[in-house]
Amino acid sequence: MAGGGAWLICCAVSSPATGAALTFASRQAIFGLDALRGLAGWGPPRLAEGMEALMLADPRHWQRHYQGTDLRVQRHVGLADRIWYYWPRPEAQAAVAAVLADLAGRDLP
């Protein structure tokens, strides 16, 4: 189930056909689950760090779209939604799968 869930979330957040509202909601959902994982002690929250590393390693998808001093925030939740280019990457899919695997079988609040 975790693998299927990871695929669904990665597809939702990485497809231009889904629209900005769905990609934003999907991204917020998986970041929220990652935060819950950390708060509950079920695993360290590391999704944002992993996505940040991907975006910094290959800035071509966001660099021309964001300016200012809050670039990290813009990369993750900016209205230009440039993070969606990175979700299909194997590293991002593995990170989402890890979040879902850590939550599998747990009673979520």
N, C-alpha and C positions, 0 to 999 in steps of 0.2 A: 504494500500500500504506500509506503513512503516514497518508493521510486515513482509510482504513478502520480502521486501528489506533487512531487518535485517537477515532473514533466508538465503537469497541468499549470502549475504556477509559473514555471519558466516560459511556457508558451503564452500565457496570458500577459506576462509583463514584457515579453520580447517581441510581440507581433504588432506591427503598425496597423493591422486590420482591426485590432480590438478597440482602438480608440484610447484617447488620453485618460478618460475617467476610469476605465477598467484597469489600465496599466498602473495608474496611481493607486487605486484601491488594492490591487494585488500586491504591489510593492509595500504598501503600508501594512498589509496583513502579514506578509512574511517577516518584515522587520519587527512587527509587534510580537509575533510568535518567537522570534529569536530573543527579544527582550524578556519575554515571559520565561523562556528556557533559562536564562541567566538568573532572573529573580527567584525562581523556584529551586535553583541549584541543580538543575538537570543537565547542565552543560554550560560552557561559557558562551556568552553572546559574541559572535565573531563574524556575522554576516556582513555588517557594515564595513568592518575592517578589510574583509576579503574583497568586497566590491570596490572599496577605495584603492586597494593595491592594483586591481585590474585597470581601473580608470587612470591611475597615475602612470602605469606602465605603458599605456596606449592612449594618449590624450586626444587623438585626432577626432574623436566623436563629440567631444565637449568643449575643447579649448576655444574655439571661435564663438561659442554661444554664451559663455559665462565670463563676466568681469567683476572686479571688486575684491573685497577682502574676505568675503564669506564663501569662497570657492568650494570648500568641502560640503557645506550645506547645499549649495546650488547643485553640485554634482549628484547628490542623493535625492533631493526633493524639489529641484528646480522645475519651473513650469515648462521649460523646453524639453524636459523628460529625456535627456540624453543618456541616462543610465540604461535605458532599454536595449541599447546596442550591445551591452555587456552580458545580459542575462543568458543568451544562448551558449555562451562559452562553457566548456566543460568544468572549469573551476567554479563558476557561479552555480551551475546545476548541481555539482557535488556539494557545495555549501548549503543550498536549499534542501537537498536530500538529507544532509546531516541534521539540519534543524528538525525536519519532519521525523527522522528516525529517532532523535532524542525525545520527541513528544509522543511517539507511537505508544499506544496502550496506556497513556496517562489520563487521569481525569483532569480536564482543563476547567478552570473557573469560568 
